[in-house]
Amino acid sequence: EQQRFPEETVNIVKSAFTGGLVGWLYGGLPAFRQARTAFIERSHGELFQNRADALQSAHRAGLRSFIRYGWRWSWRVAAFVTVFNTVSTGLSVYRNKTTISNFASAGALTGALFRLHLGLQGLAGGFMFGAVFG
């Protein structure tokens, strides 16, 4: 009627965005530090116009790694959080109550889904690990 999204849907989108941001920082910051250090170690013989030019080049190398590796972690964490929250919220809405079994089921499904590429053992391990930590 009021052309608004349900609160549950808004919460899933917010958590996906937050998960993506946290994943980007988690993957990007160590990559930035490592790339900047590697650039400094490799560029001892290069000539730069001045100290600021050398510093800018080091930061540029770090920023490229921050974006590249941050993106890799960002979409994975966002997908994981989205699947978990969608299943958990869907079960809560369907059953009209919030219980620990909703979170265990969501964790089991998410863990199994993200370990599916490892075969049947990965699926079972992801299912068990997700159920325990869900």
C-alpha positions, 0 to 999 in steps of 0.5 A: 500500500505505502510502496515501502519494502518490508523491514526484513528485506531492508535488513537483509540489504543493509547486512549485505552492504555491511558485509561487503564493506567489512570484506573489502577492508579485511581483504584490502588493508593487508594487500595494501600494506604488502603491495606497498612494502613490496614496491618499496623493496623492489624500487631501490634502483629507480629514479624518482623526481622527488620523495613525494613522487616515490611515495605517490608511486608506492601508494598507487601500487598499494591502492591497486592491491587494495581494490583488487583483493578487497573486491575479491573478499567483498563480494564473497563476504557479502554473498555469504552474509546475504544467503545466511540472513535470507535463510534465517529471516525466511525461516523466522517469517515462515514459522513466525518465531525466532529460534536457534534452529533458524540460525543453525539451519541457515548456517548449515545451508550456507556452509554447505553451499560455500563448500560445495565445490570441495565435493561431498566431504566439503559439503558435509563439513560445511554443513556441520561447521555452519550448523555449529557456528550458526 
